Amino acid sequence: MAQDFRNVLKSATGTVVVPVLVAGDYDALIGIRCCNIVATTILVDVYITNSGNKYIAKNVSIPPNSAIELIQGGAKIVMKLGDVLYAKSDTASSLDIVTSYINQISS
């Protein structure tokens, strides 16, 4: 059965919490890459909101001009309808985020 692979790209996010992805009916996150695009170390939060915040990463330090991958080794995170993936940095205009997901995985 074919799957619908998609991505979301967010550029130069910063201290304001940014909604990265609003889930449809059972989307599967298969990749979240956070890249520091400034010359100083930043701290990053990435979380899903559903009856409160569920952190994927909290205060993760990313060195200057470096990146981290938050989903590795074939891992997946399933998001249900109404879940929202958010991200923010402690520094203005410092974070690029590339998120890959499968839209509406088969039941």
Buried (B, 14 or more C-beta within 10 A) or exposed (E): EEEEEEEBEBEEBBEEBBEBBEBBEBBBBBBBBBBBBBEEBBBBBBBBBEEEEEEBBEEBEBEEEEBBEBBEEEEBBEBEEEBBBBBBBBBEEBBBBBBBBBBBBEE
